[in-house]
Protein backbone atom coordinates (compact mmCIF):
# COMPACT_ATOMS: atom_id res chain seq x y z
CA UNK A 1 0.00 0.00 0.00
CA UNK A 2 1.38 3.39 -1.07
CA UNK A 3 -0.16 5.97 1.28
CA UNK A 4 1.01 8.87 -0.88
CA UNK A 5 -0.65 7.45 -3.96
CA UNK A 6 -3.88 6.86 -2.03
CA UNK A 7 -4.09 10.12 -0.09
CA UNK A 8 -3.06 12.31 -3.02
CA UNK A 9 -5.42 10.71 -5.54
CA UNK A 10 -8.39 12.77 -6.79
CA UNK A 11 -12.02 11.91 -6.13
CA UNK A 12 -15.28 13.12 -7.60
CA UNK A 13 -17.86 14.75 -5.29
CA UNK A 14 -20.94 15.41 -7.36
CA UNK A 15 -19.79 17.49 -10.34
CA UNK A 16 -16.65 18.67 -8.53
CA UNK A 17 -13.24 17.05 -8.23
CA UNK A 18 -11.32 17.01 -4.98
CA UNK A 19 -7.61 16.91 -5.81
CA UNK A 20 -6.81 14.72 -2.80
CA UNK A 21 -8.45 12.80 0.04
CA UNK A 22 -8.03 15.46 2.76
CA UNK A 23 -11.26 17.03 4.02
CA UNK A 24 -11.10 19.98 6.43
CA UNK A 25 -13.72 19.76 9.15
CA UNK A 26 -15.87 22.77 10.11
CA UNK A 27 -14.03 24.04 13.18
CA UNK A 28 -15.82 26.80 15.09
CA UNK A 29 -13.22 29.35 16.13
CA UNK A 30 -15.26 32.21 17.61
CA UNK A 31 -13.57 35.10 15.83
CA UNK A 32 -16.38 36.77 13.88
CA UNK A 33 -17.16 40.43 14.45
CA UNK A 34 -20.22 41.79 16.28
CA UNK A 35 -22.31 41.39 13.11
CA UNK A 36 -21.15 37.83 12.45
CA UNK A 37 -18.81 38.72 9.59
CA UNK A 38 -15.26 37.36 9.09
CA UNK A 39 -12.47 39.30 10.80
CA UNK A 40 -8.75 39.44 10.06
CA UNK A 41 -8.34 36.39 12.31
CA UNK A 42 -10.94 34.50 10.29
CA UNK A 43 -9.23 35.45 7.03
CA UNK A 44 -5.84 34.34 8.31
CA UNK A 45 -7.14 30.93 9.37
CA UNK A 46 -8.79 30.20 6.05
CA UNK A 47 -5.99 31.67 3.97
CA UNK A 48 -3.67 29.16 5.64
CA UNK A 49 -6.11 26.34 4.91
CA UNK A 50 -6.37 27.34 1.25
CA UNK A 51 -2.58 27.51 1.03
CA UNK A 52 -2.51 24.05 2.59
CA UNK A 53 -4.17 22.48 -0.48
CA UNK A 54 -6.77 20.22 1.16
CA UNK A 55 -9.20 18.92 -1.44
CA UNK A 56 -12.26 20.08 0.51
CA UNK A 57 -12.48 22.90 3.06
CA UNK A 58 -15.61 23.42 5.15
CA UNK A 59 -16.49 26.78 6.61
CA UNK A 60 -17.16 26.35 10.31
CA UNK A 61 -20.73 26.05 11.60
CA UNK A 62 -22.25 29.31 10.38
CA UNK A 63 -25.50 30.16 12.10
CA UNK A 64 -28.68 30.88 10.14
CA UNK A 65 -29.89 33.21 12.91
CA UNK A 66 -28.38 35.58 15.45
CA UNK A 67 -31.23 34.79 17.86
CA UNK A 68 -30.31 31.19 18.71
CA UNK A 69 -26.60 30.49 18.69
CA UNK A 70 -23.95 28.83 20.80
CA UNK A 71 -21.01 31.21 20.26
CA UNK A 72 -20.83 34.91 21.04
CA UNK A 73 -18.56 35.60 18.05
CA UNK A 74 -19.99 33.02 15.68
CA UNK A 75 -20.20 33.65 11.94
CA UNK A 76 -23.71 34.51 10.67
CA UNK A 77 -25.33 33.76 7.33
CA UNK A 78 -28.21 36.19 6.92
CA UNK A 79 -28.95 38.67 4.09
CA UNK A 80 -26.91 41.44 5.70
CA UNK A 81 -23.86 39.12 5.81
CA UNK A 82 -23.91 38.26 2.11
CA UNK A 83 -21.55 41.07 0.92
CA UNK A 84 -18.90 40.13 3.50
CA UNK A 85 -19.25 36.42 2.74
CA UNK A 86 -19.02 37.05 -1.01
CA UNK A 87 -15.84 39.03 -0.52
CA UNK A 88 -14.49 36.29 1.76
CA UNK A 89 -15.08 33.52 -0.78
CA UNK A 90 -13.74 35.62 -3.65
CA UNK A 91 -10.45 36.39 -1.90
CA UNK A 92 -9.89 32.80 -0.81
CA UNK A 93 -10.55 31.44 -4.30
CA UNK A 94 -8.17 34.00 -5.73
CA UNK A 95 -5.53 32.59 -3.40
CA UNK A 96 -6.24 29.00 -4.49
CA UNK A 97 -9.19 28.14 -6.77
CA UNK A 98 -8.80 24.36 -6.39
CA UNK A 99 -10.37 23.40 -3.02
CA UNK A 100 -14.07 22.62 -2.90
CA UNK A 101 -15.44 25.18 -0.43
CA UNK A 102 -18.50 24.20 1.60
CA UNK A 103 -20.51 26.14 4.19
CA UNK A 104 -21.83 24.21 7.20
CA UNK A 105 -25.27 25.60 8.09
CA UNK A 106 -26.40 25.31 11.68
CA UNK A 107 -29.02 26.27 14.24
CA UNK A 108 -27.98 25.64 17.85
CA UNK A 109 -31.42 24.82 19.24
CA UNK A 110 -31.07 23.50 22.80
CA UNK A 111 -27.34 24.25 22.71
CA UNK A 112 -27.90 27.99 22.24
CA UNK A 113 -26.13 29.97 24.93
CA UNK A 114 -28.72 31.65 27.21
CA UNK A 115 -26.21 34.33 28.23
CA UNK A 116 -26.69 36.09 24.89
CA UNK A 117 -29.19 33.95 23.01
CA UNK A 118 -32.54 32.18 23.32
CA UNK A 119 -32.35 28.44 23.90
CA UNK A 120 -35.00 26.60 21.87
CA UNK A 121 -35.66 22.89 22.26
CA UNK A 122 -37.58 20.19 20.46
CA UNK A 123 -38.10 18.36 23.76
CA UNK A 124 -36.12 19.23 26.87
CA UNK A 125 -33.33 16.82 27.77
CA UNK A 126 -32.65 16.17 31.48
CA UNK A 127 -30.22 18.83 32.67
CA UNK A 128 -31.03 21.23 29.84
CA UNK A 129 -33.35 24.21 30.23
CA UNK A 130 -34.98 26.24 27.51
CA UNK A 131 -38.15 27.03 25.61
CA UNK A 132 -40.03 24.53 23.49
CA UNK A 133 -40.41 26.05 20.05
CA UNK A 134 -43.82 26.37 18.44
CA UNK A 135 -44.53 24.94 15.01
CA UNK A 136 -44.73 28.49 13.62
CA UNK A 137 -41.28 29.24 15.04
CA UNK A 138 -39.99 26.07 13.43
CA UNK A 139 -41.41 26.98 10.04
CA UNK A 140 -39.39 30.21 10.28
CA UNK A 141 -36.29 28.11 11.07
CA UNK A 142 -36.87 25.96 7.97
CA UNK A 143 -37.23 29.09 5.85
CA UNK A 144 -34.02 30.51 7.35
CA UNK A 145 -32.14 27.33 6.42
CA UNK A 146 -33.32 27.61 2.82
CA UNK A 147 -32.44 31.31 2.68
CA UNK A 148 -28.99 30.58 4.12
CA UNK A 149 -28.35 27.97 1.42
CA UNK A 150 -29.30 30.54 -1.23
CA UNK A 151 -26.95 33.09 0.35
CA UNK A 152 -24.12 30.53 0.38
CA UNK A 153 -24.71 29.87 -3.31
CA UNK A 154 -24.84 33.57 -4.19
CA UNK A 155 -21.68 34.17 -2.15
CA UNK A 156 -19.79 31.65 -4.28
CA UNK A 157 -19.66 28.56 -2.07
CA UNK A 158 -19.49 25.24 -3.92
CA UNK A 159 -22.06 23.64 -1.66
CA UNK A 160 -23.34 23.24 1.87
CA UNK A 161 -23.11 20.85 4.78
CA UNK A 162 -26.61 20.61 6.27
CA UNK A 163 -25.51 19.95 9.85
CA UNK A 164 -27.16 16.89 11.43
CA UNK A 165 -24.69 16.17 14.19
CA UNK A 166 -23.26 16.93 17.64
CA UNK A 167 -26.47 17.73 19.46
CA UNK A 168 -27.44 20.76 17.38
CA UNK A 169 -30.94 21.23 16.00
CA UNK A 170 -30.72 18.69 13.20
CA UNK A 171 -29.80 15.83 15.50
CA UNK A 172 -32.30 17.01 18.14
CA UNK A 173 -35.14 16.40 15.71
CA UNK A 174 -33.84 13.12 14.27
CA UNK A 175 -33.08 11.35 17.55
CA UNK A 176 -35.59 8.81 19.00
CA UNK A 177 -35.86 11.02 22.11
CA UNK A 178 -38.02 13.36 20.00
CA UNK A 179 -41.32 11.72 20.97
CA UNK A 180 -43.12 15.04 20.81
CA UNK A 181 -46.45 14.92 18.96
CA UNK A 182 -45.93 17.22 15.99
CA UNK A 183 -45.17 17.09 12.29
CA UNK A 184 -41.52 16.07 12.82
CA UNK A 185 -41.86 14.08 16.05
CA UNK A 186 -42.67 10.58 17.23
CA UNK A 187 -42.41 7.82 14.60
CA UNK A 188 -39.25 7.65 12.50
CA UNK A 189 -41.22 8.46 9.35
CA UNK A 190 -42.06 11.84 10.90
CA UNK A 191 -38.61 12.60 12.28
CA UNK A 192 -36.75 11.78 9.07
CA UNK A 193 -39.17 13.94 7.07
CA UNK A 194 -37.54 17.04 8.58
CA UNK A 195 -34.28 16.31 6.77
CA UNK A 196 -36.04 15.13 3.62
CA UNK A 197 -38.18 18.29 3.42
CA UNK A 198 -35.18 20.51 4.06
CA UNK A 199 -33.09 18.91 1.32
CA UNK A 200 -35.97 19.18 -1.14
CA UNK A 201 -36.64 22.81 -0.30
CA UNK A 202 -32.97 23.73 -0.57
CA UNK A 203 -32.62 22.02 -3.93
CA UNK A 204 -35.74 23.79 -5.19
CA UNK A 205 -34.30 27.15 -4.07
CA UNK A 206 -30.88 26.37 -5.58
CA UNK A 207 -31.48 24.11 -8.59
CA UNK A 208 -27.94 24.47 -9.94
CA UNK A 209 -26.50 20.90 -10.05
CA UNK A 210 -23.02 22.33 -9.48
CA UNK A 211 -24.08 23.33 -5.97
CA UNK A 212 -23.56 20.22 -3.87
CA UNK A 213 -25.41 19.24 -0.71
CA UNK A 214 -24.29 16.84 1.99
CA UNK A 215 -24.40 16.41 5.74
CA UNK A 216 -22.20 15.72 8.72
CA UNK A 217 -24.11 13.42 11.04
CA UNK A 218 -23.68 11.74 14.39
CA UNK A 219 -24.17 8.07 13.59
CA UNK A 220 -24.50 7.29 17.32
CA UNK A 221 -24.82 10.00 19.95
CA UNK A 222 -23.99 7.63 22.80
CA UNK A 223 -26.73 8.45 25.30
CA UNK A 224 -30.30 7.18 25.83
CA UNK A 225 -32.57 8.31 23.03
CA UNK A 226 -29.77 9.84 20.96
CA UNK A 227 -29.28 9.34 17.24
CA UNK A 228 -28.43 5.76 16.39
CA UNK A 229 -30.13 4.26 19.44
CA UNK A 230 -32.85 1.63 19.68
CA UNK A 231 -35.44 3.87 21.34
CA UNK A 232 -36.17 7.07 23.28
CA UNK A 233 -34.83 5.74 26.60
CA UNK A 234 -31.96 3.40 25.69
CA UNK A 235 -28.35 3.99 24.59
CA UNK A 236 -28.20 0.60 22.80
CA UNK A 237 -26.82 1.00 19.28
CA UNK A 238 -29.33 0.51 16.47
CA UNK A 239 -28.26 2.11 13.19
CA UNK A 240 -31.36 1.22 11.17
CA UNK A 241 -32.71 4.78 11.29
CA UNK A 242 -29.37 6.30 10.38
CA UNK A 243 -29.00 3.94 7.42
CA UNK A 244 -32.51 4.79 6.25
CA UNK A 245 -31.74 8.49 6.67
CA UNK A 246 -28.61 8.53 4.50
CA UNK A 247 -30.28 6.45 1.81
CA UNK A 248 -33.20 8.86 1.73
CA UNK A 249 -30.93 11.89 1.58
CA UNK A 250 -28.86 10.24 -1.14
CA UNK A 251 -32.08 9.88 -3.17
CA UNK A 252 -32.64 13.59 -2.64
CA UNK A 253 -29.25 14.58 -3.98
CA UNK A 254 -26.73 14.23 -1.15
CA UNK A 255 -23.29 13.98 -2.73
CA UNK A 256 -21.37 13.23 0.45
CA UNK A 257 -21.67 12.46 4.16
CA UNK A 258 -19.21 13.26 6.92
CA UNK A 259 -19.41 10.52 9.54
CA UNK A 260 -19.21 11.62 13.14
CA UNK A 261 -20.56 10.51 16.50
CA UNK A 262 -21.49 11.82 19.91
CA UNK A 263 -22.77 15.12 21.22
CA UNK A 264 -19.92 17.24 22.65
CA UNK A 265 -22.01 18.66 25.49
CA UNK A 266 -22.90 15.12 26.63
CA UNK A 267 -20.50 12.52 25.17
CA UNK A 268 -17.43 14.53 24.25
CA UNK A 269 -14.89 11.68 24.18
CA UNK A 270 -17.07 9.95 21.62
CA UNK A 271 -17.12 13.03 19.42
CA UNK A 272 -13.38 13.63 19.67
CA UNK A 273 -11.29 10.91 21.25
CA UNK A 274 -8.93 12.32 23.88
CA UNK A 275 -5.32 11.38 24.47
CA UNK A 276 -6.17 9.08 27.39
CA UNK A 277 -8.94 7.26 25.52
CA UNK A 278 -7.81 7.23 21.87
CA UNK A 279 -9.53 3.92 21.14
CA UNK A 280 -12.89 5.72 20.87
CA UNK A 281 -11.65 6.59 17.38
CA UNK A 282 -12.01 2.94 16.37
CA UNK A 283 -15.79 3.29 16.70
CA UNK A 284 -15.73 6.02 14.07
CA UNK A 285 -14.10 3.69 11.58
CA UNK A 286 -16.90 1.18 12.11
CA UNK A 287 -19.59 3.85 11.76
CA UNK A 288 -18.02 5.11 8.52
CA UNK A 289 -17.94 1.59 7.11
CA UNK A 290 -21.64 1.16 7.90
CA UNK A 291 -22.40 4.27 5.84
CA UNK A 292 -20.12 3.18 3.01
CA UNK A 293 -21.69 -0.28 2.88
CA UNK A 294 -25.18 1.18 2.50
CA UNK A 295 -24.60 3.95 -0.04
CA UNK A 296 -23.90 4.07 -3.75
CA UNK A 297 -20.22 3.95 -4.73
CA UNK A 298 -20.35 7.51 -6.06
CA UNK A 299 -21.62 8.94 -2.75
CA UNK A 300 -18.54 10.09 -0.87
CA UNK A 301 -18.12 9.05 2.76
CA UNK A 302 -15.71 11.10 4.87
CA UNK A 303 -14.37 9.50 8.05
CA UNK A 304 -13.75 11.45 11.26
CA UNK A 305 -11.53 11.25 14.35
CA UNK A 306 -8.17 10.92 12.64
CA UNK A 307 -6.42 13.75 14.49
CA UNK A 308 -5.99 11.58 17.59
CA UNK A 309 -3.64 9.24 15.71
CA UNK A 310 -1.12 12.02 14.99
CA UNK A 311 2.37 10.80 14.16
CA UNK A 312 1.79 7.50 15.96
CA UNK A 313 2.97 8.69 19.38
CA UNK A 314 -0.31 7.95 21.08
CA UNK A 315 -1.60 5.60 23.76
CA UNK A 316 -3.09 3.01 21.44
CA UNK A 317 -1.94 -0.45 22.44
CA UNK A 318 -1.45 -3.73 20.56
CA UNK A 319 -0.50 -1.98 17.32
CA UNK A 320 2.85 -0.86 15.86
CA UNK A 321 3.59 2.86 15.98
CA UNK A 322 3.72 3.25 12.19
CA UNK A 323 0.35 1.53 11.85
CA UNK A 324 -1.30 3.83 14.39
CA UNK A 325 -0.40 7.13 12.72
CA UNK A 326 -2.93 9.45 11.07
CA UNK A 327 -1.60 9.17 7.52
CA UNK A 328 -1.17 5.41 7.59
CA UNK A 329 -4.53 4.73 9.21
CA UNK A 330 -6.26 7.09 6.82
CA UNK A 331 -4.69 5.50 3.75
CA UNK A 332 -5.48 2.01 5.00
CA UNK A 333 -9.13 2.81 5.58
CA UNK A 334 -9.47 4.32 2.11
CA UNK A 335 -7.65 1.32 0.62
CA UNK A 336 -10.00 -1.08 2.43
CA UNK A 337 -13.07 0.78 1.20
CA UNK A 338 -14.22 1.94 4.63
CA UNK A 339 -14.09 5.62 3.66
CA UNK A 340 -13.35 7.77 0.61
CA UNK A 341 -11.72 10.70 2.41
CA UNK A 342 -10.31 11.49 5.84
CA UNK A 343 -11.41 14.52 7.82
CA UNK A 344 -8.98 16.77 9.69
CA UNK A 345 -10.42 18.70 12.63
CA UNK A 346 -8.06 19.51 15.49
CA UNK A 347 -5.23 18.56 13.15
CA UNK A 348 -6.24 21.36 10.77
CA UNK A 349 -5.69 23.82 13.63
CA UNK A 350 -2.32 22.28 14.50
CA UNK A 351 -1.06 22.41 10.91
CA UNK A 352 -3.30 23.79 8.15
CA UNK A 353 -0.50 23.06 5.67
CA UNK A 354 -0.49 19.29 6.21
CA UNK A 355 -1.71 18.32 2.70
CA UNK A 356 0.85 20.61 1.06
CA UNK A 357 3.71 19.34 3.21
CA UNK A 358 2.66 15.76 2.52
CA UNK A 359 2.52 16.38 -1.24
CA UNK A 360 5.97 17.95 -1.15
CA UNK A 361 7.44 14.98 0.72
CA UNK A 362 7.92 16.99 3.90
CA UNK A 363 6.09 14.66 6.26
CA UNK A 364 8.77 15.21 8.90
CA UNK A 365 7.84 18.91 8.98
CA UNK A 366 4.16 18.35 9.78
CA UNK A 367 3.03 19.65 13.16
CA UNK A 368 0.84 16.82 14.41
CA UNK A 369 -1.96 17.46 16.89
CA UNK A 370 -1.01 16.42 20.43
CA UNK A 371 -4.67 16.18 21.57
CA UNK A 372 -3.93 18.59 24.43
CA UNK A 373 -7.47 19.96 23.90
CA UNK A 374 -6.51 23.50 24.84
CA UNK A 375 -8.42 24.52 21.71
CA UNK A 376 -11.49 22.91 23.28
CA UNK A 377 -10.95 24.94 26.44
CA UNK A 378 -10.92 28.12 24.35
CA UNK A 379 -14.13 27.02 22.63
CA UNK A 380 -15.93 26.46 25.92
CA UNK A 381 -14.64 29.79 27.28
CA UNK A 382 -15.93 31.70 24.21
CA UNK A 383 -12.42 32.86 23.25
CA UNK A 384 -10.90 32.96 19.75
CA UNK A 385 -9.73 29.44 18.93
CA UNK A 386 -6.57 28.05 17.42
CA UNK A 387 -3.72 25.71 18.22
CA UNK A 388 -2.08 26.66 21.50
CA UNK A 389 0.80 24.21 20.95
CA UNK A 390 2.15 25.46 17.62
CA UNK A 391 0.70 28.95 17.24
CA UNK A 392 2.12 31.47 19.68
CA UNK A 393 -0.80 33.86 19.19
CA UNK A 394 -3.27 31.34 20.59
CA UNK A 395 -0.91 30.39 23.40
CA UNK A 396 -1.22 33.99 24.54
CA UNK A 397 -5.00 33.91 24.05
CA UNK A 398 -5.13 30.88 26.33
CA UNK A 399 -3.01 32.61 28.97
CA UNK A 400 -5.21 35.73 28.90
CA UNK A 401 -8.38 33.64 28.99
CA UNK A 402 -7.17 31.79 32.09
CA UNK A 403 -6.24 35.08 33.76
CA UNK A 404 -9.74 36.46 33.18
CA UNK A 405 -11.86 33.35 33.61
CA UNK A 406 -9.67 30.83 35.40
CA UNK A 407 -8.30 27.56 34.17
CA UNK A 408 -10.96 25.21 32.82
CA UNK A 409 -10.46 21.50 33.23
CA UNK A 410 -12.16 19.77 30.31
CA UNK A 411 -13.98 16.72 31.67
CA UNK A 412 -13.88 13.79 29.25
CA UNK A 413 -15.40 11.30 31.65
N, C-alpha and C positions, 0 to 999 in steps of 0.2 A: 504494500500500500504506500503510495506516494502522497503524503499529506499536502504538499505544495500543489500538486496537480489537482487534487480534489478541492481544496479550499479556494484556489484561484480560478476555478472553472466557472464559466458563466451559467446562468439559469434564467429561464423565461418566467416572468410573473405577469400574467395577463398579456397585454401587448408590449410590455416593457422587458428589457433585458438587464438583469443585475450582472455586473461584470465579475462578481465573486460571490462567495457564500457567507459573507459577513453581513449581519443585520444589526443595526444599532437600535437598541431598545429606547422607548420613550422614557427619559429620565427627568423627572420633575426637579428643577433646580432653583425655584423661588427667586428669580432675579428679573421679573418683569417690572415695569414702572407702575405708577398708581392707576393708570388706565388700562393695564394689562398688555401693554405693547413691549416688544423686545428692547432691551437696553444694551449698552456697550458690552456688558458681561455676557448677555445672551448671544450677541453677535460673535464674540470671541470664542465661546464654546462651540458654536456651530461652524464657524470658519475652520476651526481645528478639525472637526469631524469631516468636513468636506475635503480638507487637505489630506485627511487620512485614508480616503479612497474606499470606504466601505461601500458595498453594492447597494445597500438600502439604509437610509437614515430616517428615523421617525422623530418628528417633533414631539416633544414631551406633552403629556396630557394637558390639552388646551381646553379650558372650560367654555361651554356654550352659554354660560350666564355668570354675571358677577354677583348674583343673589345667593347662590348655593355653591360654595366652593371650599376646598380644604386648605388652600394656601393663600396667605395674605398677598404675596407678590406673584401669583400665578398668571400665566399668559391667558388672555381672553380671545375668543373668536366671535365677535358680534359686528354688526355693520360698521360701527365707528372704528373698529380695529383693522378693517380691510386695507386701507392705504398703507399702514405700517407693515402689515403682513405681506402685502404685494412687494413692497420695497425689500423686505427681508428675503423673500424667496428669490427675487431678481438678483440681488447681490451675491447670494450663495451660489446660484447657478452660473453666474459669471465667473466665480472662482473655480468651480468645477461642475460642468454640466452633466456629468456621468451618473452620479448616484440617483436612485429613485427616492424621491422625497415625499414622505407620507405625514399627514397630520393625525395625531390621536385625539379624537373628540371624546370629551367626558362631561359627566354631571356627577357631583360628589354625593348627592342624596344624603343618606344617614351618616356619611363621613364628612359632611360639611362642618366647618369649624364655627361653633356658636359664638365665638368671641367677636367675629366680624361678618358672620354669615348666618343664614337660616338653615337649620338642619331639617331636611324633609325625608321621611321614611315611607317605605312600602308597608312594612309591618315592623314594629319596634322589636329589636333584638334585646335579650336580657343584658343589662348594663349600658344600653344606649338610650339616650333621651332625644326627643325631637317631636316634630309635628307630622301627622299622617297626611300626605297630600291628597287633595280631592281629584276626582277624575278630570275636572276642568283644568286644574293646575297641571295635570300630567299631559293633557292634550297640548298645552303651551310648551311643555318640555319637548314633546315629539316634534313640534313645529320648529323649535329652536335647534334641534339636532339637524333637521333638514336644511334650515337656513345656514347653519355652520358649514355643512358639507358644500353648499353652493358657494359660500365665501372662500373656503379652501380651494375650490376649483378656480374661481375667479382670481385668486391670489397667485395661482401658478403651481399649486401642489400637484403631484402626480396621482394622489389618491388619499384615502383616509383609512385609519384604523378605528372602527366603531368599537369602543372599549367595552368589553364584557368580562372584566376580570377584577380581582383584588378588592372586592367588597364595595365597589362603586355602583352607581345606580343600575347599570346593565346586569350585573350579577345579582343584585338585590331582587330584581324582578324574576330572574330565571331560576333561582334556587328553590328547592322544594319547601323551604320555610315560608314562602309566599303563599299561604293558604287563604289569604284575604279574598273575599267574594267580590270580584270586579272583573272587568274585561280581560285583564292580564294576570289573574290570580287563580289559585286552586289547581285544577287539573293541568297536566303538562301541555296539553293542546292549547290552553289559554296562555300559559306563561311563555311558551316558545313563540307565540304569535306576535309578542312585542318585538322581538328581533326580526321576525319575518316582515312585519309591517314596516319597520324602520328601514330595512334594506330596500324594500320595494319603493317606498316614498323617496328615499335618497336617489335611487336610480332614475325614477321618474323626473326628479328635479335636475339631475345631472345625467342626461342620457348619453354623453360622450363615452364610447367604449374605451377610450384611452385613460379615463379616470378610473382607477382601480379601487375596489372596496375589499376590506378584509377585517379581521378582528383578532385581538388578543383576548384569550379567555382562560379563566381558571378551571382546569379540567376537574379538579377536586379541591374544595375550599378547606377541608380538613376539620370541620366542626359539625355538630348535629344540624341537619337541615340545609347545609351549604350546597353549592353546586357540586354535582357528581356524587351525591349521597342517595341512599335508598329510600329516604322519606323525610318528613319535616322535623323529626325528632331523633334521628340517628346519624352518626358519622360514618356508618359503614359505606364503603365504596360501591357505587353502582353507576357505571358510565353510560348506561343506555340512553339517558336523556341528552347527555353531551354529544354522543354519537349521532343521535337523531338531529340535534341542533346543527352541527356542522354540515351534515348532509343537506339539510333544508336550506342553509345559507349558501352552500355551494350551488344548489339549484337556482338560487336567486342572485348569482353572480359573484360570490366571494372568490377572489383569486388566491388568497393566502390566509393562513391562520398562524398566529403566534401562540404556541402552547405555554401556559403558565399554570400555577397552582397557588392555593392559599389565599388568605386575606390578611395583608400586613398588620392591620389593627387587632387581629385575633390569632392568626397562625403564621407569624412572621418567618420562622425558620423554614417553613414549608415554601413560602414565597421566595425567599433568598437564603439558601443554606449558609450557615455561619461557620466560622473556622473550627469551632469545636464539634460541630455536627455536619460535616460536609456530605455525609452519605445521603442526606435528604435529596441531594441532586440526582441520585439514581432514580428516584421516583419520577422525576421530570422526563427522563429518557423513556421510561415505560409509557407515560402519558402521551408523549409525542408519537411513539410507535402506534399507540391505539388510534390516534388521529390519522396517521399515515396509512394504516391498514384499512381505513374505512372511507377514504376519499379517492377521487380520481387521481391518476398519476400527475396530471398537469396542475393540480391544486397544490400550491407550495406550503409545506409545513415547516415552521421555524421553531427550533428547540431552544428552551431557556435553561438558565442556571449553569452556565459554563464558566462564569467568572471565578467561581470557587475553586476550580481546578488549577488556575494560574499556571506557573511553570513546573508544577508537579511537587512543589514543596508544601504539601498539605498533610492533613491527618488521616487521609484515607489509608486503610490497612488492607493487607492481602493482595496488593497490586504493585507492580514495579513503578518507580517514579516516572519514567518516560511515558508509561501507559496511563498515568493519571494526570497528565497535563492537559490544559485547555485545547491546544491545537491538535494534539494527537487524539484526544477523546472526540473532539468535534469531527475530525476527518473520518474516524472510524464509524461514527454514527451515521454520517452521510453515506459512506461506503456500504454500510449494512442496510441502508434503506430505511432507517428509523426516522430521519429528518432530511430536509433538503438544504437547510441553512442553519447556521448557529447564531444565536442572539448574544450580543455583548451589552451588558447593563453597567454594573459597577466597573467592569473592565474598560468601558468606553470613557469613564471619568479618569481612570488611572492612566490610560494612554490612548487618546483618540487617534493616534497615528499607527495603531497596531497593523491594520491591513497593508498600509504603505510599507512599513518596516518589514513585514513578512514578505511582501512581493519583492522587495529589494534585497532579500537574503540577510536582513539584519535582525534576525530573531533574538540574538543576544542583547540587542539594544532595547527590546520591548520592556516597558515598565508594567509588570504584572500586578494585578490587584492582590493585596494582602488580606482582604476580607476583614480589615480592622473595623469597618462599619462606622467610622467617624462621619462619613457622608450621610449615613442614616441619622446620626445624632443631629446633624445640621438640619436635615429635613424635618425632624420632629420639632426642633426648636424654631422653625420658621426663618432660618437664616439662609443666605445664598449658599448654594451647594456645589461642591467640587471635590477633587481628591486631595485630602489633607496630608497624604503621604508623599506625593510627588509634585504637588503644586503649592509653592510657598504662599501664594496669595490666600488659599483656602486654609492653610495651616494657621495663618493669622486670624482669619475669620473665626475659626474654631476657638482660638484663644480668647478673642473678644467676646464671643458668644458665652463661653464658660464664665468669664468675668461678670457679665451682665446677668446671666440666668442660672449659673451654676452648672456643674458637670452633670450630664445626664447619662445614667447607666442604662444602655439598651438591653431590655430583658428578652432573651430568646427562648425562655422556658415556656 
